[in-house]
């Protein structure tokens, strides 16, 4: 697999919607002119070439989506070939369920179901303090520090106290990621086993299992129990974080008969889909690591595939080894050029441009800069 393959369906939808009025041609040319300091000459030919590449990708993408839909809805004129992967492990918050967002220091950051619960209770400052204690190592720096943090968190919830009605409202408020149901239907048809491994709530994982056409396995960190008055009574905390994710992956792979020639669990035949730093160990163990809609650069760097846009069906392309011309859908540039362009995009208010368009502009800027150096 090619590292850092960006497959951005959201950008494609925007391209299809707006390309008729040539706004992207305008932005491509404008971006080159301002960045390169060439106010008297707009390179229309380069911009047109970029649009041709976009059109090519749209055509190939539509073909693949059509292939998926025929497979999904029983029209088998075109079959999806078998995948080399036999099992997929999913993180839950931010992967199977959409990321909730909040403003933090003039930028939006994703938050978890734990955050949402304390916000609902009006006690978010308390949770932030507990989180800071964890980040500062006050619960230790061993593999069980996450469990100790959540133990302190659950004790706090009991003191508040947490009512089951409030807890259920948070569970019900979560929205499945776009394409989640379609993805799991295809995985079930393809006889690929599925599992959820999450540091979140067992009740939310149960909901996912029910709504996503029977996920094969669920391992969740926190299970809450309530008394007859609907108040939090006790809890169970399972080790589902960091290195413990690998232990669970090996356990479930062995259970499903996904083994090597020596009878050991073979995680090379498995995929892990995650979005946060507690998925990094699982990324390293899996045969294919997919960063889904992640904000964290360290997570993206550790992944084999990066998917942006929030549509879970996008993982089907690498999963079934769908062959596109990778050069047409990924533009590789140095970190320096990328950082320069991203900074330029912010200062010149180009943040409204879809990421995919920005990558194309970035590619042509690199070419233009190289040609200018040659002239000099």
N, C-alpha and C positions, 0 to 999 in steps of 0.2 A: 504493500500500500504506500502511496505517496504521502509524505508528511504534510500536514497542514493543508489538506484539500478542503477548500471552502465551497459548500454547495448551498446556495442561498435562494430558496424559493420565494421568499418575501420580496427580495429585490427583483426577481423576474416578474412577479405580478405587477410591481410598480412600473417596471419597464414597459410591459405590454399595455398597461393602462395609459401611460403618458407619452409614449414615443411619437404618437401622431402629431403632436404639436412641436416636435423637435426640441423640446426643452433640454434633453440630455446632450444633444449636439451643441447647444449653446453653452451648457455648463462645462463640457469637456474642453471646448475652445477657450472659454473664459478662464478656466483653471490653468491651462498652459500659459496663456498670455500673462496673467498676473504673476504666476509663480516664477516664470522664466524671465520676466522683465522685458517682454517683447510687445509693447502696446500697439505697434504699427502692423503687426502681422499675426493673424490667427491661423493656426495650422488646421484648416478644415479637413484636409485629406486624412490626417491622423485621427481626427474625431470620427470621420466616416468609417474608417477601418474598425474603430472600436464598436460602432453600431453594428457593423457586419458581424463581428464576433458575438455581440449580444444576441443578434437574431439567430445565429447558429446555435447558441446555447439554448435559447428558447425552444427551437425546433426539437433539439435532442431531448430536452427536459420534458416537453409535451409527449414525445414518443415513449419515454420511460413511464410517465404518469399513466398513459393509456395502457401500457403493458400491465402495470400494477392493478388498474381498475378492472381489466378483463380477468385477471387472475382472482381478484377479490370477489367479484360478483358472478363467478362461475362461467364466464365466457372464455373457454380455454383454447381459443384459436392461437394464442401465444402463451407459452408456458414459461414461468420463471424457473430457471434451472436450480438444482439443489445447491444449498449453501454449504461451504466448508465448515461453517460454525454450527454447533449443535445446541448451544444454550446461550441465552442472553441474560445478564444480571443488570438490573436497573436500580439506580438511586431513585428516590421518590420526590422529595421537595425540589421543585425547580426542574424536574425531568418529566415525571408522569403527571405532575400537577404544575400549572403555570406559576411562575415566580410572582409573589406579591412584591411591590416596590414601595420604598419610602425615600423621602428627601434626606440627605445627610451631607452637610458641608457643601452645599450647592450642586450636589450630584445625586442621581438616583442609585440606590443600592437594593439588592434583593434581600428579602428577609424570609425566615423559616416559619413553620407552623408554631414553633415555640414562641417566636416573636409575636406572632398574631394573637396567640392566646393571652399573653401578658398585656398586649395593647387592648384587647377586649376587656380585660379586667381593670384597666386604668392603672396598671402597676409596671409599666414598661421600664421605668427608671431602675426598679429592683432587678429586673432581668438583665439589663445592661450592666449593672454592677456585678452580678454573678458571672456574666460572660467575660467581663474584664478580669475578674479573679482567675478564671480558667486560662485566659490568654497570657496572664502574667505568671502562670505556673503555681498558683496558690493551692491547687488540688494535686500537686506533684507533676512530674514530667515523665511518668511511666505510662504504659499502655492502658492503664485503668483510670487515668485522670479524667477522661470524658465521662465515665460512669460516675465518678465522685462529684463532678460538676452537676450532672443531672439528678443525682441523689439530693444535693443541696437545693436544686431547683424544685423538685417534687415536694420536699419538706416545706418550702416557701409557699407552694400552691395549697398545701393543706392548711397552713396558718391563715391564708388570705380570707376565707376558704374558697376553693374552687367548687362550683356547682356543676353537676353533670349537664344541665340544660345549656349552660354557657359553653362548656367544652364541646357539646354536640353542634352548637351553632357555628363554632370555628371549623369543625370537621366538614360540615355541610357547605360552608362558604368557599371551600377550595374548588377550583375549576380545573378539569382535566386539560392537559396540553392538547393543542390542535393536532389531529391525526392519530391520537393515542388509540382510539377504538379501532380504526382501520388497520393500524400497525399490528395490533394483537390478533385481529382476525386473520391477517396474512401469516403471521408467525404460527398460529394454531394450524392453519391449513398446511403449512410447510413442515409441521411436526418439529418445530424448534422449541425447546423447553424455555420457560421464562421464570424469573425469580426477582423479587424485590428485596433489596437489602437497604435498610434505612435507619438513620439515627432519630427518626421522628416517632410518631404515635402509631401503635398497633391498630387502633380503630380506623385511622385514615388508610393504612395499608389494607385493612379488610375491605374498606369501601372500594379501593382501587382493584382489588382482586375480584370483587363482585361485578364491577362495571366494565372491566376490561376482558370479558369473556374467559374468565377463570385463569388467572395467573397460576402457574404450577406451584410456586413456593413463595412464602412470605416470611421474612425475618425482620422484625421491627424492634427498636430499642426500648420503647416505653409503653407499658400497658397499665392503664389507670383503672382502679376499681372504686365504685361509689356505694355508699350505704343506702338504707331504705329511705332516708331523707334527701337523697340526691347530692350528698356532700362527699368530697374525696376522702376515701377511707385508707387505701393502701395502693402500692404500685409494684410492678416488677420491671426491673431494668436488665436488658440483655446486652451482651457485648457485640455490637454491630458496627463498630467504627474502626477506621484506620486499618491496622493489621488484622483485626478480627474479621474484617470483610473477606480477607483471603481464606481464613479458616472456614467460613461459611461457604464460600465458593467451592472449595475443595470437598467439603462435606456433601453438598448438593450435586456436584458433578459426579462424585462416586456413586451417590444414590441413583442417579439417572444412567449409570453405566458409561459415562464419558471418561474413558480411561486410556492410558497408554499401553504399550505391549507388556509392561511389567505389572499391570493391574493398578497403577496409581492414577489418581485423578489428573486428567489432562486439560489444563486450563488454556492450552493453545487452541483448543477447539471451542473456546468460549469468548464472549464479547462482554465488555463492561461499559455501561453508559452512565456517565456522571457529570457533575458540574462544579464540584467544590474540592477543597484541599483534603478533606477526609476521604476522598476517592482515589488519591494518588497511589496508595499501595495497591489497590485493586487494579488500577491502570497498568502498573508494572507487571502484575501477575497474568493478566488476560492476554489472549492471543490477538485481540483487537480492542483498543481503547478509544472510545468516542466521547469527546467533550461536547455536551449538548447545551448550547445557549449559555455558556459560562462567561462570567465577568472576570475571572481570575487568570492572569497571564501565565502563572505557574501551572495551572491546570491545562491550559491550551498547549503549552510547550510539552507537557508530558503525554498528550494524546497523539494517537495515530491519525485520527480524523477529527476535524473541528466542524461542527454544524451550527450555523447561525440562523435565526429566524423563528424558532419555536414550533416547527412542524415535525413531529416525530416520524412521519413516514419517510423523511429524508435519510434515515439510517438504512433504508432498504437498498440504496444504491451501492454502498460499500459492502453491505451484508451479502447481497447476491452477486457481487462482483460485476455490477453493471458497467460496461466499458464505455466511457466517454473519452474524448481527447482531452486529457488532463491539462494540456497546455492551453486549451481554450477556456478552461474554467478556473484556472489558478494562475495568478501572476506573482512571481517570486521577486522580491526586492530585498536589499540589505536592510538591516535594522535601522541604520542611520537615515536612509531615505524614507523609510516608513515613519520614523519619529518626526522627521522634518515635515512630511506631508500632513500627519495628524495634527501637529501643532499649527500648521498653516490653515488647516480646515477649521480649527477652533477659532483662531484669531480673525479669519475672514468670513466667519459665520457660514461655513459650508456644511454644518452639522445636519442639515436637512437632506443632504444627498444620501441615497442608499449606499451602504457599505460596498456593494459590488461595483457600483459606478466609481466610487472613490479608488478602488483597487485598480480599475482600468486606467483611470487618470494617472494614478501613481506609476503604473507600468510605462506609460508613454512619456511621463516627465523624466523617468530614468533614462529612456532612450534619447530624449531631446538633450538632456544634460551631457550625456556621453558624446553626442554629435557636436555640441558646442565646444567641448574640451578638445576634440579632434581638430576643429577649425582653428582654435587658438594655438 
